[in-house]
């Protein structure tokens, strides 16, 4: 009992004062009108998670520089109420998308546990679904890299079919890049090897899209007048967003043979001018989550500097794809 009390007191002290060890610093700050945010940083990058609402990672970028994520000016500092707010940044949902289940407001305070290299964000259990959301954030001590474990826990009385869904709302002005499967699906190359999902409002003649042989590019435009969303059955395990000489790459695990939501999509992208951002989204396989069970979906984020601007498939192949491969190779080491 004394040992447990001592550990509890130590964890409480960490949560109150922050923590710094082996190159990673975890501190509490005020950000965007919200008190008690948690900032995780190393010598190169930092991120900020809100705790008065969420779970949300509202900022990610190089230290002292611009936010790679979009923030909704109208939602800054907002909390409470029954209206769902987009806020911006990175969030965790469960797919397939539907109302009202997907849009349960995350406007109330969350719990958090500060760890030596990051923080765990813990949402109160959703009343409508019985789902509890958690995000474990762990930062590399010396690289511009973060590991995020997204967790859905079924605390309800019934099994639920769902898939974890991780969405990053990126700052305006960039280009999203999705790699398509290129290898044959059978020894003779006779069967289709990819799924393409289009939403009802998607116009395939939209000039913001490049339908390439090996890559799909989607440009974010502040002058666009309609939304567009695309999903594909990508198996390379990465997606990217290039903006202002920097490139955000997220990796995820692809499970061959698994059943994915939205007709088989592992990665999706959405953009609009209102809100003025572009989302890079990854999904885990559909699963029947029994009461008391949990499912996890892991992303790794990488941030690269000095990236040549472009918006053609040749540019995606020569400039962006090597960064995706570099991210995956670094995880394999």
Secondary structure, 3 states (H helix, E strand, C coil): CHHHHHHHHHHHHHHHHCEEECCEEEEEEEECCEEEEEEEECCCEEEEEECCCCCEEEEEEECCCCCCECECHHHCCCCCCCCCCCCECEEEEEECCCCCCCCCCCCCCCEEEEECCEEEEECCCCCCCCEEEEEEEEECCCCCEEEEEEEEEECCCCCEEEEEEEEEEECCCCEEEEECCCCCCCCCCCCCCCCEEECCCCCCCCCCEEECCCEEEEECCCCCCCCEEEEECCCCCEEEEEECCEEEEEEECCCCCCCEHHHHCCEEEEEEECCEEEEEEEECECEEECCCCEEEEEEEEEEECCCCCCCCHHHHHHHHHHHHHHHHHHHHC
